[in-house]
């Protein structure tokens, strides 16, 4: 594979993948689910801290064994092929979903926001699905954005890194803009009451608060934070494409830095938007972050809308690359057809995996915006399960492969890795235990179980052959 990615490229890949457009599209949902900006802020701080030790484990193992889709290799060396296959398969679901998720986000932004200014964008309705309308022009625009990202991923890591650097700068502009507006217009009193159940939020845009008390509100948001922190794993998934002479000790640290920067970004954005107008009024709009800016100043609204629309390509770009590398690793292990292990002779990219993910990504705009929340939860489970498994793999490899050269080591040694195991396990249990306030619903379980069934069927067929 082409060796072109620098430390700064890896930070852009991780930070851009983590942030994306969730902060614009779903900041109101976070407040509704948590019962206010304060529970949402606390949940995102806890979520970021939970993932720091997991990110450190990723850093240690990847610096030691820098290969594409390394999580498949690490779990295989620790627990065998079956567990490795299940981990890779669920991780492919968790990260791969984000590509069509972002195309849905683009279509939603164009139809809901730009459509208010330019009604022609909603002049041709195609159909309704899950209670959401799908329009022709927003769908075509979303397909064009997706097509550009797909084209760059077929070209190679160097092309995608350039796009990611530009998008990271655009996201930072959006954060600074929100801070400035909140500083001059916002008021701390607007984030009160600290906790309040919400029952009149727009359908498909957060619904009602799923918690009856403050602590349960934090838990309800905490369980979806994995989706909005998912992205730091895109850094190690493309380790095989690191530039010659890369400092692997710095590589291990850059994952934690991307997580901390993202946590700060989320906290600033939740507080900024929650303080511009009373948050109980803010969450009544379909896309609250943009709707409140429209009340304040049309130019500010257009600026943030442009940043948000461009921002969708960041996670799409990063997760596209990460998912294809996971599939590449599974192909190399013989867990899925060998065609997934083949690289393009000119670009060094995994051709079959690129084609498969291109098809899935282009399906997104046709699913409708009301699929966003269900896809969010499903993606969270696949991602967190992978994080928990790599933590256990890191702990086991400290015992089974003590002499493996480790340019970067988890702070605290085995205690630090054990902390990562506990953090990953807690979040997985919060999502699957039926009595948890953050447990998955029937639709989300159906998606996960169908995916697992397909994976098991594919594995049985492969073994029989």
C-alpha positions in Angstrom: 0.0 0.0 0.0 1.1 3.6 -0.6 3.2 5.0 2.3 2.0 8.7 2.4 0.2 9.5 5.7 1.9 11.8 8.3 1.0 12.4 12.0 -1.0 15.5 11.0 -2.8 13.5 8.4 -3.8 10.9 11.0 -5.1 13.6 13.3 -7.2 15.1 10.5 -8.5 11.6 9.7 -9.5 10.9 13.3 -10.8 14.4 14.3 -12.8 14.8 11.0 -14.2 11.3 11.4 -15.3 11.9 15.0 -16.9 15.3 14.5 -18.7 15.2 11.2 -22.2 16.9 11.2 -23.8 15.2 14.3 -23.2 18.4 16.3 -25.4 20.3 13.9 -28.1 17.7 13.0 -28.5 16.2 16.5 -27.5 18.6 19.2 -31.2 19.1 19.9 -31.7 15.3 20.1 -28.9 15.2 22.7 -30.7 17.8 24.8 -34.1 16.1 24.5 -32.8 12.6 25.4 -30.8 14.0 28.3 -33.4 16.5 29.5 -31.2 19.5 28.9 -27.7 20.8 27.8 -26.1 20.0 31.1 -26.8 16.3 31.2 -25.7 16.1 27.5 -22.4 17.9 28.3 -21.7 15.7 31.2 -22.4 12.6 29.1 -20.1 13.7 26.4 -17.3 14.4 28.9 -17.7 11.0 30.4 -17.9 9.4 27.0 -14.6 11.0 26.0 -12.9 9.9 29.2 -14.2 6.4 28.7 -12.5 6.2 25.3 -9.1 7.6 26.3 -7.8 4.3 27.7 -9.3 2.4 24.7 -7.6 4.8 22.3 -4.3 4.2 24.1 -4.7 0.4 23.6 -5.3 1.0 19.9 -2.1 3.1 19.9 0.0 0.4 21.6 -1.1 -2.4 19.4 -1.0 -0.5 16.1 2.5 1.0 16.8 3.6 -2.6 17.5 1.9 -4.2 14.5 1.1 -1.4 11.9 -1.1 -3.1 9.4 -4.4 -2.2 7.8 -7.5 -3.4 9.7 -5.2 -4.4 12.5 -8.1 -5.1 14.9 -8.8 -8.3 13.0 -5.2 -9.5 13.4 -4.9 -8.5 17.1 -8.1 -10.3 18.1 -7.2 -13.4 16.0 -3.8 -13.7 17.7 -5.5 -13.4 21.1 -8.8 -15.3 20.8 -8.8 -17.2 17.5 -10.4 -16.9 14.2 -14.1 -17.1 15.2 -13.9 -14.3 17.7 -11.8 -12.3 15.3 -14.4 -12.8 12.5 -17.3 -11.7 14.7 -15.4 -8.7 15.9 -14.4 -7.7 12.3 -17.9 -8.3 11.0 -19.6 -6.2 13.7 -17.0 -3.5 13.3 -17.6 -3.4 9.6 -21.3 -2.8 10.3 -20.5 -0.1 12.9 -18.1 1.9 10.8 -19.7 1.1 7.4 -23.1 2.4 8.5 -21.6 5.9 8.9 -21.1 6.3 5.2 -24.8 6.0 4.2 -25.6 7.9 7.5 -23.7 10.9 6.2 -25.4 10.8 2.8 -28.8 10.9 4.7 -27.4 13.8 6.6 -26.5 15.7 3.4 -30.0 15.0 1.9 -31.6 16.2 5.2 -29.6 19.4 5.3 -30.3 20.2 1.7 -34.1 19.5 1.9 -34.8 20.9 5.3 -32.5 23.9 5.4 -31.5 24.9 1.9 -35.1 23.9 0.8 -36.5 26.7 3.0 -34.5 29.3 1.0 -34.8 27.6 -2.4 -38.2 25.8 -2.6 -37.3 24.3 -6.0 -35.1 21.8 -4.1 -38.3 20.3 -2.7 -40.4 20.6 -5.8 -40.1 16.9 -6.8 -41.1 14.4 -4.1 -40.1 10.8 -4.9 -41.8 8.9 -2.0 -42.1 8.7 1.8 -40.3 6.1 3.9 -40.6 5.6 7.6 -42.6 8.8 7.8 -39.9 10.9 6.0 -40.2 12.5 2.6 -37.5 11.8 0.0 -37.0 14.5 -2.7 -35.3 14.3 -6.0 -32.8 17.2 -5.9 -31.5 16.7 -2.4 -31.0 13.0 -3.2 -29.0 13.9 -6.3 -26.9 16.4 -4.4 -26.2 13.8 -1.7 -25.2 11.3 -4.4 -22.8 13.8 -5.9 -21.1 14.4 -2.5 -20.8 10.7 -2.0 -19.6 10.1 -5.5 -16.7 12.6 -4.9 -15.6 10.8 -1.7 -15.9 7.4 -3.4 -13.7 8.7 -6.3 -11.0 9.9 -3.9 -11.0 6.6 -2.0 -10.4 4.8 -5.3 -7.5 7.1 -6.0 -5.7 6.4 -2.7 -4.8 7.6 0.8 -2.9 10.7 -0.4 -6.0 12.1 -2.2 -8.3 11.4 0.8 -5.8 13.0 3.2 -5.9 16.3 1.3 -9.7 16.4 1.5 -9.6 15.6 5.2 -7.2 18.5 6.0 -9.5 21.0 4.3 -12.6 19.6 6.1 -10.9 19.8 9.5 -10.3 23.5 9.0 -13.9 24.0 8.0 -15.1 22.3 11.2 -12.9 24.5 13.3 -14.3 27.6 11.6 -17.8 26.3 12.5 -16.9 25.8 16.2 -15.3 29.3 16.4 -18.4 30.8 14.8 -20.7 29.1 17.3 -18.5 30.3 20.2 -18.5 33.9 19.0 -22.3 34.0 18.6 -22.8 32.5 22.0 -20.4 35.0 23.6 -22.2 38.0 22.3 -25.8 36.8 22.1 -26.1 33.8 24.5 -26.9 33.7 28.2 -26.1 31.0 30.8 -29.7 31.3 32.0 -30.9 29.8 28.7 -29.5 26.4 29.7 -31.9 26.2 32.6 -33.7 24.2 33.8 -30.8 21.8 34.2 -33.2 18.8 33.7 -36.6 18.7 32.3 -38.6 16.1 30.4 -39.4 17.1 26.9 -42.5 15.7 25.1 -43.1 18.1 22.2 -40.0 17.7 20.2 -40.5 17.1 16.4 -41.1 13.5 15.4 -38.0 11.7 14.3 -35.9 14.5 15.8 -35.3 13.2 19.3 -38.8 12.3 20.4 -39.4 12.7 24.1 -36.9 12.4 27.0 -36.4 8.7 27.7 -35.3 9.4 31.3 -37.3 10.5 34.4 -34.4 11.7 36.5 -31.2 13.7 36.0 -28.8 10.6 36.3 -30.9 8.6 33.8 -30.8 11.5 31.4 -27.0 11.4 31.5 -27.1 7.7 30.9 -29.5 8.0 27.9 -27.0 10.4 26.2 -24.0 8.5 27.3 -25.0 5.4 25.4 -25.1 7.2 22.1 -21.8 9.0 22.6 -19.9 6.1 21.1 -21.4 6.9 17.7 -20.2 10.5 18.0 -16.8 9.4 19.2 -16.5 6.7 16.7 -13.8 7.8 14.3 -10.6 7.6 16.4 -10.4 4.0 15.3 -10.0 5.2 11.7 -6.5 6.3 12.7 -5.1 2.8 13.4 -7.1 1.1 10.6 -4.9 2.9 8.0 -1.6 2.4 9.8 -0.1 0.4 6.9 -0.1 3.6 4.8 2.1 5.6 7.3 4.9 7.6 5.7 8.4 6.2 6.0 10.1 7.3 9.2 6.9 8.0 11.1 7.4 8.4 14.9 5.3 5.5 16.3 5.4 6.8 19.8 3.7 10.0 18.6 1.3 7.9 16.6 0.1 6.3 19.8 -0.5 9.7 21.4 -2.3 11.3 18.5 -5.3 9.1 19.1 -5.8 10.4 22.6 -5.2 14.0 21.3 -7.9 13.6 18.7 -10.4 12.3 21.4 -9.7 15.2 23.7 -10.0 17.8 20.9 -13.3 16.2 19.9 -14.6 16.2 23.5 -13.8 19.9 23.8 -15.5 20.6 20.5 -18.7 18.8 21.6 -18.9 20.6 25.0 -18.4 24.0 23.4 -21.1 23.3 20.7 -23.7 22.0 23.1 -23.3 24.9 25.5 -23.1 27.5 22.7 -26.3 26.4 21.0 -28.0 25.7 24.3 -27.3 29.3 25.5 -28.3 31.2 22.4 -32.0 30.8 23.1 -33.9 28.9 25.9 -33.0 25.3 25.2 -36.6 24.2 25.7 -37.5 26.4 22.7 -34.4 25.4 20.7 -35.3 21.7 20.6 -38.7 22.3 19.0 -37.1 23.0 15.6 -36.3 20.1 13.2 -32.6 21.1 13.0 -32.2 23.3 16.1 -28.7 24.5 15.7 -29.4 26.0 12.3 -32.9 27.1 13.1 -31.8 29.3 16.0 -29.0 30.9 13.8 -31.6 31.7 11.2 -33.5 33.8 13.7 -30.3 35.7 14.6 -28.7 36.4 11.2 -29.3 35.0 7.8 -25.6 35.3 6.8 -24.5 33.4 9.9 -27.1 30.8 9.2 -25.8 30.3 5.6 -22.2 30.2 6.8 -22.9 27.5 9.4 -25.1 25.6 7.0 -22.3 25.5 4.4 -19.8 24.3 7.1 -22.3 21.6 8.2 -22.9 20.4 4.7 -19.2 20.2 3.9 -18.6 18.5 7.3 -20.6 15.5 6.2 -17.8 14.4 3.9 -15.2 14.2 6.8 -16.7 11.1 8.5 -17.7 9.6 5.2 -14.2 9.9 3.9 -12.5 8.6 7.0 -14.9 5.7 7.7 -14.9 4.7 4.1 -11.2 4.2 4.3 -11.4 2.5 7.7 -14.2 0.1 6.7 -12.5 -1.0 3.5 -9.3 -1.7 5.5 -11.2 -3.9 7.9 -12.7 -5.9 5.0 -9.2 -6.0 3.5 -7.8 -7.6 6.7 -10.7 -10.1 6.9 -10.0 -11.0 3.2 -6.3 -11.5 4.0 -7.3 -13.9 6.8 -9.6 -15.8 4.5 -12.6 -14.9 6.7 -14.4 -13.5 3.7 -13.8 -14.0 0.0 -10.1 -13.6 -1.1 -11.1 -11.0 -3.6 -11.3 -8.5 -0.6 -7.6 -9.0 -0.1 -6.6 -7.8 -3.5 -5.1 -4.3 -4.0 -5.4 -2.2 -7.1 -2.0 -2.3 -8.8 -1.8 1.5 -9.5 -3.4 3.0 -6.3 -2.8 0.3 -3.7 -6.4 0.5 -2.5 -8.7 -2.5 -1.8 -10.7 -2.6 -4.9 -13.5 -5.1 -4.0 -14.1 -3.5 -0.6 -14.2 -0.1 -2.3 -16.9 -1.3 -4.7 -19.0 -2.9 -1.9 -18.9 0.2 0.3 -19.6 2.4 -2.7 -22.9 0.6 -3.2 -23.9 0.8 0.4 -23.0 4.5 0.6 -25.0 5.4 -2.4 -28.1 3.7 -0.9 -28.2 6.2 2.0 -30.1 9.2 0.5 -33.0 6.8 -0.4 -33.6 5.7 3.2 -35.0 8.9 4.6 -34.0 11.0 7.6 -36.0 9.1 10.2 -33.4 6.2 9.9 -30.7 8.4 11.4 -31.3 7.6 15.1 -31.7 3.8 14.6 -28.5 3.7 12.5 -26.8 5.8 15.2 -27.5 3.2 17.9 -26.6 0.2 15.7 -23.3 1.8 14.7 -22.5 2.5 18.3 -22.9 -1.2 19.3 -20.7 -2.4 16.5 -18.0 0.2 17.2 -18.0 -0.3 21.0 -18.0 -4.1 20.7 -14.8 -3.7 18.6 -13.3 -1.4 21.2 -14.0 -3.8 24.0 -12.5 -6.7 22.1 -9.3 -4.9 21.2 -8.9 -3.9 24.9 -9.1 -7.5 25.9 -6.7 -8.4 23.1 -4.2 -5.8 24.3 -4.4 -7.2 27.8 -4.0 -10.8 26.7 -1.1 -10.0 24.3 0.8 -8.4 27.3 0.9 -11.9 28.7 1.2 -14.0 25.5 3.6 -11.7 23.6 5.6 -9.8 26.3 8.6 -9.4 24.0 6.7 -7.8 21.2 8.4 -4.4 20.5 6.0 -1.7 21.6 7.2 1.8 20.5 4.2 3.2 22.5 2.8 1.7 25.7 -0.5 2.3 27.4 0.0 4.6 30.5 -0.4 2.5 33.6 0.5 -0.7 31.9 -1.9 -3.6 32.5 -3.9 -1.4 34.9 -4.5 1.1 32.1 -5.5 -1.7 29.7 -7.8 -3.2 32.3 -9.5 0.2 32.6 -10.1 0.1 28.9 -11.6 -3.3 29.2 -14.0 -2.1 32.0 -15.0 1.0 30.1 -15.7 -0.9 26.9 -17.7 -3.6 28.7 -19.8 -1.0 30.6 -21.0 0.7 27.5 -21.8 -2.5 25.7 -23.9 -3.7 28.7 -25.7 -0.3 28.8 -26.8 -0.9 25.2 -27.9 -4.6 25.4 -29.3 -5.1 28.9 -33.1 -4.7 28.7 -33.5 -2.8 32.0 -31.0 -0.1 30.9 -32.5 3.3 30.1 -30.3 3.2 27.0 -31.2 -0.3 25.8 -31.7 -0.8 22.0 -35.2 -1.1 20.6 -36.7 -3.7 18.4 -35.7 -2.1 15.1 -32.1 -1.7 16.2 -31.9 -5.3 17.4 -33.4 -6.5 14.1 -30.7 -4.8 12.1 -27.9 -6.2 14.3 -29.3 -9.8 14.4 -29.9 -9.8 10.6 -26.3 -8.7 10.1 -24.9 -11.3 12.5 -27.0 -14.0 10.8 -25.7 -13.0 7.4 -22.1 -13.1 8.8 -22.6 -16.6 10.3 -24.2 -17.9 7.0 -21.2 -16.5 5.0 -18.8 -18.1 7.4 -20.5 -21.5 7.2 -20.5 -21.4 3.4 -16.8 -20.4 3.4 -15.9 -23.3 5.7 -17.9 -25.8 3.6 -16.1 -24.7 0.5 
